[in-house]
């Protein structure tokens, strides 16, 4: 009997086990924030980048106006743009529009959050609390999962004046 139960029991146990790297999300009204993440940075780094996806399943637009965290002195929303000469610059966008029925990705090479003046280690495996502030959905608590370094460009040397 044990032999017959072991396979289903193992399958059940595997299904219930948390998986590292597993997507996590937060909800606020029609918005879903999928997998807020920060690639790990070297000890002593002063900046890190944050990424996530926002899905707006609603009939009206919203706008991400701020990101609040305790682990950095400042969080700014940036866009990466590469000019014809191949030079990439980061531009402060101030806010991120989230149209009705749209999905907006904050990802390497495009929109992202820069956390500057880090006040806590950004080490792989750590979950760091934060709050996304939207015009309509309001304040949405999230947890940024610190992922393996190298899954995104190293932003540790990035400096930007406000």
Secondary structure, DSSP 4 states (H G I P E B T S, - for coil): -HHHHHHHHHHHHHHHS--TT---EEEETTEEEEEEEEE---TT-SEEEEEEEEEE-SSS-EEEEEEEESSEEEEEEEEEEE-TTS-EEEEE-S-EEE-TT-EEEE-TTSEEEEEEEE-S---TT-EEEEEEEETTTEEEEEEEEEE-TTSS---TT-----
